[in-house]
Amino acid sequence: MSVQPSADRSAQARYDVSYDRSGSERDRGDGWLAFSVVLLGIAGILNIIGGIAAIGDSKFYVGDAKYVFGSLHSWGWTTLIIGVLQLLVAWGVMVRNQAARWVGAAVISLNAIAQLLMIPAYPFWSLSIFTLDILALYGLMAYGYKLEGR
């Protein structure tokens, strides 16, 4: 009589990195939501830094740039306020608040427009933050419905 190997999945799972030991099912949407929270946090911090630099007339920005609306100072205050809102929204989505998802979509959209209008001041910085905004917006809109279910 031969002894059959144990059917214990955890013994084999010790060597399987993709095995979920928490027992809960995860899918791609959870990853996108976490990614959106991280992107919102990064964009918020970058906007706060950029807003403070614009308010303080930093040499960071292109000199004598012409803006469609306002001046560098007004865009600095706008960017600073949006950055603080983005950090608050990132925290709200992290604690799985559905209202934060919708406020986040509005704030991200406003920031994307603001970054496109700030291209004369610092083109690559603005386009980089614009890209972060679009990716975070996709994550919130495509997979944000998962915030309700838990």
Beta strands, then each sheet from edge to edge (+ up, - down):
end
